[in-house]
């Protein structure tokens, strides 16, 4: 009897060893996914944050202050296109994992985001003209988590940005001469996003791999630089051009909190040889960006309408914006 028990234990041990899997590549692949998303967004965050401050003219002229809003988006080349590259990942079919587990309401956004991703912005703008041609502008934007929770479940998304620009009018618009001003500014922004990935499942070497946890991603941007503004009034139209060299220092951190990776075969658990570990990605970015902002200000009395665009020379991306302000 003891002999048969020993034989049974040996057979069971061999079976368990034969079905064991090494899950370390799973954690590495998910870290690659986090890093890819972080890198894709961080390179376009500055352009989105520095979208038009609501003023096209290089001088406010005789006005004392203004308030307004700006709507727009930076049109990036996509943030998830890399998931279709098999060389990015060791084992996981990340594209298949996402498409098979993502809610149908988000499937269309995911597909579009692989080749085109509009990074939207909305901000309140305000400014004041002081003595000696000194003008001070401010921008503020917030998208609270409470609003996201009211719109969609299992998704975390919130943003905050604030900036200030101080400029000196060097030349007023007069006769054939355009207005020209030189400014210096600083902007801070953060963006947080997350999603619950509980019960995401995929085939893994013939077994079923089930993932769980809370995906968390956060971006922080500090950017400061100079701005040279040139504009010329033509009746009610004021076409303008801005040259904007800005230095940015930005960071990204991504993780899957309470991460789990479980294997099963035919409903029975499979013991992995090694665990997957906790996926984690950290990215820092320090460089100089060069933006060109262009558009036309349409003056309708004290109301100004400003359709505009900006082009980032380094990332080769375009943003489109529409600003409206009341000037007094």
Secondary structure, DSSP 8 states (H G I E B T S, - for coil): -HHHHHHHHHHHHHHHHHH--B-HHHHHHHHHHHHHHHHHHHHHHHHHHTS--S--SS--TT--EEEEEEEEEEEES-SSGGGG-GGG-SS--HHHHHHHHS-HHHHHHHHHHTT-EEEEEEEEEEEEE-GGGEEEEEEEEEE-HHHHHHH-SSEEEEEEEEEEEEEEEEE--BTTB-EEEEEEEEEEEEEEEEEE-TTEEEEETTEEEEEEEEEEEEEEEEEEEEEEEEEEEETTEEEEEEEEEEEEEEEEEEEEEEEEEEEEETTEEE--SB-----EEEEEEEEEEEEEEEEEEEEETTEEEEEEEEEETTTTEEEEEEEEEEE-
